[in-house]
Structure formats: structure tokens, C-alpha cells
Amino acid sequence: MKKTAIILLAFGIVAIVVLAGCTQQQGGQQLVQYVCSNGTVVVDKNSCPVVPAGASQPIRELTVDEELSVCAGMPELQGTSFENTCITGLAAKLNDAELCKEVSSDQRTFCYSAVAEVAENPEVCLEAGTQKDQCYSAYAMNKDDALICDKITEVSLKDSCYSNFATKLGDTTLCDKIKTADQKNNCYYQIAQRLGDSSLCQEITNASMKDNCLQQTSRTQVGTPENK
């Protein structure tokens, strides 16, 4: 919801910029461009063609470069770059992951995953290069699809993906897929506590954690109405 709100806010800003004109730097001087009602981009808003009252004229669609120019120079507020958000929204709208290369490197994962989610195609993440695993992880969480965890190659990130879904769904088969011992043990522990099932504690290989798990689940079982 937070990501969606940021994108909607960015589009609101885009609308304001389109109406008021966008400011860019050219030769050290500010260059203000305006988008006319027919889609023409001009420097002087008085150069827009006059449309007679009651008349209509075809609206020219903006080129990708013109749409990108609207995003250019947008401000950053509380750590959020509206320029990056604007480009991400444009990439998702056009289903064009190539545009994500225009986004700053620390925000590209969000851009690629946004395009993938809108297109409902996780393979878009392959275009994210070294950030593809982070893209798959974000896609899995946002689309609530545990099967996407299988596509992640980096072990710790893949384990975290399985663990998150395992505890969320109470599904121990996902714990079985975890490679890291500590994370696997914690996965069984969390589900055992959630379900109050002491049998799951037996899957824990760490002795002290297993004992703690058995103690905690036994207290849960004693406290249930069936055992009172």
C-alpha cells in the first residue's frame, strides 16, 4: 500500500508539472517546457495552437523521451525521489523494463519488480541483472506467491523468502527447503509456537532451542481450554 501511495502521489505531481510546465537545465540556464492541449511540447506556452471555442482537435501522444522529460528534475522529499518514482510508474505503464535503467541504482529493484508485477510476469526480473534475486523476492512478497522463492539463487535471500511464507502460512514443507541450519530451526520454532504443536520441535537440531520450543509449546497446550 505504501508503494502504491507513493506512485499515485508521483503521478499527481506529474499532472501538476504538465499543466504548469517542467523546468530543466540547459547550458547552465533554466529551460521551461510546456505541454499543449494537443500534446505539443513548447518553450513558450503562448506558442500553443489556439483551439476555437467548441472545437476539438486530436491529441498527440507524447513520445517516451517527452514523458521522461516530465519526470526530470522532480524533487526528493523525506528520502523519496519523485523522479525515480515517476520513471518507475512510466516503466510500469508502458511495460518497458528498459526504462528502469534511468532510475538510480539503489531504486532499480523496485522499478523492475513494479514492471513485473503489473505485467504479472516474474521473468521481467531477469532484466534486473545482479538485482534479479531482490526483484524475485519483492515479486514473491507483493504477489503473495511462494513458488517464486524457487527462482532466487542467493541462498540467504532464498531462505528468507521460504521462511517468511512458512511462518505466514504455517507450512512446514517450506521450512524443509531452507538450507541455513539456524534459519531452518527458527522456521520450525516459529510454526511450533504458532500452532502449539510440540511435535514440530523435534525437527529442531539445536538442543537448547529444541528444549525451549518444547517448554513453550507445553505451556501453550496446558493453557488451552481442552486441557483445563
SVG drawing of the C-alpha trace seen along z (x, -y; Angstrom):
<svg xmlns="http://www.w3.org/2000/svg" viewBox="-19 -34 45 69">
<polyline fill="none" stroke="black" stroke-width="0.4" points="0.0,0.0 2.9,-2.4 4.5,-1.8 1.1,-2.3 0.5,-5.6 4.0,-6.9 3.3,-6.1 -0.1,-7.8 1.4,-10.9 4.1,-11.0 1.5,-10.9 -0.3,-13.7 2.9,-15.7 3.3,-14.8 -0.1,-16.2 0.8,-19.5 4.1,-19.7 2.4,-19.0 -0.1,-21.9 2.5,-24.3 5.5,-23.4 8.6,-21.4 11.9,-23.1 15.2,-21.6 18.8,-22.8 20.2,-23.7 23.6,-25.5 23.5,-26.5 20.2,-28.2 16.8,-27.0 14.6,-25.9 10.8,-25.7 8.8,-23.5 5.1,-23.3 2.8,-20.5 0.0,-22.0 -3.5,-20.5 -2.7,-18.7 0.4,-17.1 2.9,-19.5 5.9,-20.4 6.9,-24.1 9.2,-26.5 6.7,-29.4 3.2,-28.5 1.9,-31.3 3.1,-29.2 0.4,-26.6 -2.1,-26.5 -5.3,-28.2 -8.3,-25.9 -11.6,-27.7 -14.3,-27.5 -16.4,-24.4 -13.9,-22.9 -11.9,-19.7 -8.6,-18.6 -6.7,-15.3 -4.3,-15.0 -0.8,-13.8 0.6,-11.2 3.8,-12.1 6.9,-10.2 8.8,-8.3 11.5,-10.9 8.9,-13.6 7.3,-11.7 10.7,-11.2 11.4,-14.9 8.3,-15.5 9.9,-13.3 13.3,-15.0 14.1,-17.3 11.3,-16.2 12.2,-16.8 13.2,-14.5 11.1,-14.5 11.9,-12.7 14.3,-10.4 11.9,-9.6 12.9,-10.6 9.8,-11.5 11.9,-11.5 12.7,-7.8 9.0,-7.1 7.8,-8.9 10.1,-6.9 9.1,-3.7 5.4,-4.5 6.1,-5.2 8.1,-1.9 5.2,0.0 2.6,-1.8 4.5,-1.1 5.6,2.4 9.1,1.3 11.8,2.6 14.5,0.8 13.3,-2.5 14.4,-1.2 18.0,-1.9 17.1,-5.6 16.3,-5.1 19.1,-5.4 20.8,-2.1 19.5,-1.9 15.9,-2.1 16.1,0.2 14.9,3.3 11.6,1.6 11.3,0.5 11.9,3.9 9.6,5.6 6.9,3.0 7.0,3.7 7.0,7.5 4.0,7.2 1.9,5.0 2.7,7.4 2.2,10.4 5.4,11.8 8.2,12.6 10.6,13.3 10.9,9.5 13.3,9.8 15.8,11.4 16.4,8.0 17.5,6.7 20.9,8.3 22.7,8.6 19.5,7.4 17.3,10.2 17.1,12.1 15.9,9.0 13.4,8.5 12.1,12.1 11.9,11.7 9.9,8.4 7.6,10.0 7.0,13.1 6.1,11.0 3.9,8.5 2.1,11.1 1.9,13.5 3.4,16.3 5.7,18.7 6.6,20.5 8.7,17.5 11.1,18.2 12.3,21.2 13.7,18.7 16.0,17.0 19.6,18.2 21.3,16.4 21.0,18.8 20.3,16.4 17.7,14.4 16.0,17.6 15.9,19.0 14.4,15.8 11.7,16.0 10.8,19.6 10.9,18.7 8.5,15.7 6.0,17.8 6.4,20.8 5.6,18.8 2.8,16.8 1.1,20.0 2.1,22.3 3.6,24.6 6.5,26.7 7.2,28.1 8.7,24.7 10.9,25.0 12.3,28.2 13.6,26.2 15.7,23.8 19.4,24.5 20.8,22.5 20.6,24.5 19.8,21.6 17.1,20.2 15.6,23.7 15.5,24.2 13.9,20.8 11.3,21.6 10.2,24.8 10.3,23.0 8.0,20.2 5.5,22.5 5.5,24.8 4.7,21.8 2.1,20.5 0.3,23.9 1.1,25.0 2.4,28.3 5.3,29.7 6.0,32.4 7.5,29.8 10.1,29.0 11.6,32.4 12.7,31.1 15.0,28.5 18.6,29.6 19.9,27.0 19.5,28.7 18.8,25.6 16.4,24.2 14.6,27.5 14.2,27.6 12.9,24.1 10.5,24.9 9.1,27.9 8.7,25.9 6.9,23.1 4.6,25.3 3.8,27.4 2.7,24.2 0.5,23.3 -1.1,26.8 -1.7,26.6 -3.3,23.2 -5.8,24.4 -9.5,24.9 -9.2,28.6 -6.5,29.1 -8.1,27.0"/>
</svg>
